[in-house]
Each structure stands twice: as C-alpha cells, then as structure tokens.
C-alpha cells in the first residue's frame, strides 16, 4: 500500500517540491523552503503537548513530552498598557499556567519537533553551535530521545549550558577556548558537518524549527477560534516572526479564521538592530556588517545578547522582509533601560519572572502602543519567549554540561576517520 504523504517541502521561489529533508532548493539558494501539508484543515490531536499540532508539524508522529505552547489572556500587563485584548504566549516554565517548557524558552518548541522529524528521516547525529538557549533545548531533546548531538560553545558561554535532567552520553560538548566567539563556534560546526557528514540543526532553514515555533499562533487559534491582529516578539534572526506568519497563512487557508494576517511587531535590542535598520530605511538588504571587533563590542553592551545575530535571513525569498511586507509589519529598537523597566512592570503585573529577550518584547509592545500602532481594542498576542528559570531551578536538579573536548584556534581534523573519534 502506498504510504500517505504527510507533507512536502516547497521552494518559495521556483515552486519545486521535495520529499526529502533538505535546507536548500537545488536551484535557488536565495529562498526558503516551506512545508506544504497534505491536510489543509486546522486539526488538533488529543496530545497535551506540542504534538497536538502534528498535522502541521513535519514530524508525522510525536513523542512523550510536556513541552508545548501556552496561551492565556493577560491579567495586569494589558490593563496597565490600556489593552483590552492582550494575550500572552508564555513559552517558558510556569506549571500553574500549564507552561512546561523545561529548558525555559521557546527553543523547546524547535528542538522537540526537529529531533522527532530527524528521527523519522533516519538522521541520528546533529551538530549545533549555540550560546545557550538553543543548546539547552537540543541537549534536552537529544537526551530524551537518546540521539547524538554535538554542541559547540565558546568557553565564556559554557556556564549557560545546563539541563534539568541527567545529560545522555549521546550529548557531547566541544568548548572553544580563549577569545573564540560565537562566529568561531559556527565555523567549527560547519567544518564538522562537512568533514563527518553530520546534519546541522539548520537554523531558519529548518522547517521543523519554524513550524514548531509557529505553534504559539496555532494554540491561540485553538483556544479562541481566531487569529490575533498583532503579534509581538523580540528577535535576533527574526525566524520567530517568519514562523508566526507561516502559521497564520495556514490558518487563513483553512478558511475559518478570516483573511486578515496578524501584523508582525518585531523587536530588536539596541545597538544590534540590523533588521530594524533595514526595514525602517526600506532597504531590500541588511546594512553592511561592521567589523568583527565592532560587533563584539556591540554584543557586550546589549541587555539581551542572545538576540545578536549578524546574518538574519532578511532578504531571502520567504524571509523576514517578505514576512514583514505581507503582514504590514513593524520593527522596533529598544534600549537596555526600556527593557529593564518593562521587565519589572510585566513581572509585577503578571506574577512571573521573564528572561531578557522577553523584556525587550514587552518594551517593544509599549512603544507600539505609545505610537498608536496598536489600538486598545485590538487582539494582541505577546510572545514571552522565555521565563520561569527560578522555578526550573527550584523544581528540578540542574546538571551542568561538561566539555568532552576543548579546542584552541583552528583545529585540524584530517587524521580523524569518524565523527566518534572526535571524542576519543
Ligand atoms: Zn527553487
């Protein structure tokens, strides 16, 4: 019997469709692929986790997990801002509310479906370069599924690598010593991928990450039978914005959620605001990158340094610019002071701790309201992408990840015959 096709990947530039897992169209390197699902109707399953949305996740099956999107009406923050219909998507850990992202951020929404998808496609090894949240989420997902994962991290960032469970032996950590920054970690990841034929998690090009992130909009639709009019999120790469837009397109196709797409409000943290600068100046491309040392300096002054991204998928077909265009989107730059103030306001009004990027999102929402880009009676979804770390540390035993290999400079792996030898 012929197996029913769950989904295909479609190039957003030439329209070519693919059945295998891939990050690029054979012909168009400047375009994203998007998942086209066989089922066009919005359906939810009985699962109490992210896999409730598996008809619109590239993994056709799920696994046992408590990770999933959590949406509720705001209690105090909306009132303080004069917004009557503010909803919060809380993608951290807050058990009383049903938010059970165990590593504390929305990266759990990316890692769980990605690793499930890879498992179904027969991919068992991945390599990723990360400064924290992503590594924790993938480290957790791989520990749970016992899949091989190689995390590359600059030594200064090692302290951010912890898991709320015992790490599986399949999770390996390579630490880059001395002045190695995130860019160096990415370069090394690429080298390992190429030499040992290991899959990368794929960043914005990985459809499982985007469709996993988009589940906050789907959860909003499940609970309210509607789409938000405005979607607010702090961004580094902007992939969360693309994901929200793509989820909304699928809901629109269903026909029961109206024609209007949520307007994207994407918030960046000064001084690292490439997307904001490009969008505000109506530029088709990002500003020319600063020198490495200038960029490092900028990152050091940021409040939410995980939002620093030098190569966001802005100008790609189907990327951030196209998502902003299609939704009449807005961008914002918020300072450290804005974010600190908004953080304490949010935490006081809603009664939960949030992380730095979420504080930036709150500050961006305040700007949008002050500039009348969002009216008091409109339906708003504010994505709090991480929070509740204090509760995670209280509720779980925290395990710090230890280096399996420490590397200095630009290593030569030519004598190694296999990926496994990296750790022998
Ligand atoms: Zn193409």
Boltz pocket constraint, residues with backbone or C-beta under 6 A from the ligand:
constraints:
  - pocket:
      binder: B
      contacts: [[A, 11], [A, 12], [A, 13], [A, 14], [A, 15], [A, 16], [A, 25], [A, 26], [A, 27], [A, 28], [A, 31]]
      max_distance: 6.0
